[in-house]
Amino acid sequence: MSFEKGPTVKIEFWSDIVCPYCGLMDNRLRLALERFEHADDVQVTHRSFQLHPDLPRAGVTQRKLLETHGISASEGEGIFAPIEAAARAEGLEPYRALERTLGPTDLAHELLAYATDKGRGAEVWTAMFRAHFGEGRRLWAEGEGLCGSGGCAVPPRPAS
């Protein structure tokens, strides 16, 4: 009888690509695994969860979204300033948690699923977090996201 050795630790990382905590945690997990001598025994699987599927495709600012939920500008700054400070302390600069635009992330999650199927999921999740929080890219509008105006090598979505 023979057994194949697989990962001894499996981590499922559930997040939305526009979640500022998730972007910071993705970075922390990646750094921790770089230092961990048994990182080869750890399998990280990113899982998609849309926070705001009802947002308009044109997008809405984070400040406007907070206002819609009764959160003042100063309260919003109090929520996001510590995240931005932690990101800066960890070398993620710039890191825009408050001054950004959000939209429905269904298209981004389609790209992430495709990348995962091709064995590049973790790499593309990290790249998309950096594109959104570091560069302010809108990851839900075709042609404006991670791939730029030239588009991506992602197969077309099936007609519904």
Disulfide bonds with the S-S distance in Angstrom:
Cys147-Cys152 1.25
